[in-house]
Amino acid sequence: MLRRTVRRLVRAFGYDIVRLPSGPAMDGGGQPPLPAGVALRQPPAIGQIDFGDLRSLQPISRTFGLNRGTSIFRHYIHEFLQVYRDAITGRILEVAEPRYARAFAPSDAKIEVLFPRAGHPDATLVGDLATGVGVPLEAFDTIILTQVFPHIYAINAAIGVVYRALKTGGVVLATFPGVAQISRFDMDRWGDYWRVTDLSARRLFEEAFSATSVEVKTYGNQLSAIAAICGAAAEELSTTELEYRDPDYPVLVGVMARKTSTSA
């Protein structure tokens, strides 16, 4: 029912998933070419949009869809890290828990977990990314920071700390929310400060890393953005609906930055 409602809403804003004869993808004028089987439609008259289950002041889920299945953000994080899987090796640092290091690193990797306070069960290091206190210098081959920077107010300083913590040739893999709700859990503990675009993410990392060493990718589209905002799970969208990328509706922004001898 939720999937049908979200699709009805997206159809109202201009496209629909239907079966079409084979042929070149249609272009919506500034919109990336749509996948095969997706047709542009005229929006309904004003006042005729069918919001269905979304006509509510209460979201479907306030926990990013985790109580319904896989978070759409986690789905895209997994896609991003899969692209750079070969870079996740050696001595690896992750924050709070080694979720992605364990999923992507080879068995001989050394995984460290950073947390800002002592007593965390998974932590092997106690340190502060904002100040650098407790973060070793030139120590890591890979640093995985998924949805971490948005909760650090001094984001420029934190990127500088990450740069200094990497070995030469080391890589940071970071993700940021684009179109996203506030994370209330994090807001109430250490803050939720930032949402980024691909351009702002690139500019932030190019202030510390060489411009030629930074790659930025975006994930998401109008439909997955609506679904993510209302708290739907990834399983409630089809593969085509999740995989289509429209840079004007970035649900997730991923950054790969490599420390080189010529980095700034």
Beta strands, then each sheet from edge to edge (+ up, - down):
strand 1: 15-17
strand 2: 38-40
strand 3: 91-95
strand 4: 110-115
strand 5: 125-126
strand 6: 140-146
strand 7: 166-177
strand 8: 214-219
strand 9: 252-258
sheet 1: 1+ 2-
sheet 2: 5+ 4+ 3+ 6+ 7+ 9- 8+
end
